């Protein structure tokens, strides 16, 4: 045995010795395949465990033994069968020149199976299956949301949602508008007319600005209206013959007064009609 070519290679020697110990001494049957004398079905994992070598070292040792004609590895459906060539020489059953040639075994014939062709799924059934899958996935998501995280005994109650802010704007009455304009009576002598013009102007627009956006703070619009009218009144007090701009401003003021007078007349007419209707 010391004259063996791989005797000085400890890893190859250990693997080969383990193969000799695992080889069959007589013919056996495994999964319908004959395992003859001198053959074994030991796995690489078992060789690793028995020899204490790494998987890579065991694979390299098997390749070396197969390359030098010591073993022959045959794959079959349930694994790999290792044939130890000249097995009888290592058992003392024959002379050194005798050779144990393994019989030629034909690999098992696997039956040819024709693929099963499934009929195409109609589109209605496919849509129905997709809907069912979507429902199942949503249920799984809901379960995951309901499950408390690790270390928590119960899930905290959901936070109540804040109700959406509703539009609580209440249109003002004419008296409320006049009360705001009355505060500027010293600087705006015709505050009553301006209050009525302001009220009927925005009331006709549905209490919306020039961009169509609903007004929320009507008193700020009233204060701006008052400020603009006071500035117009101050400009109108300038001396005459200052330019075309003053004439145009005078015309605007005249139109505003006419407009206020028209509105006041219509209000008086509406009141008179209302009193006539109330009379028995």
Buried (B, 14 or more C-beta within 10 A) or exposed (E): EEEEEBEEBEBBBBBBBBBBEBBBEEEEEBEEBEBBBBBBBBEBEBBBEBBEBEEEBBBBBBEBBBEEEBBBEEEBEEBBBBBBBBBBBBBEEEEEEEEBEBEEBEEEEEEEEEEEEEEEEEEEEEEEEEEEEEEEEEEEEEEEEEEEEEEEEEEEEEEEEEEEEEEEEEEBEBEBBBBBBEEBEEEBEBBBBBBBBBBBEBEEEEBEEEEEEEBEEBEEBBBEBBEEBBEEBEBEEEEEEEEEEBEEBEEEBEEBEEBBEEBBEEEEEEEEEEEEEEEE
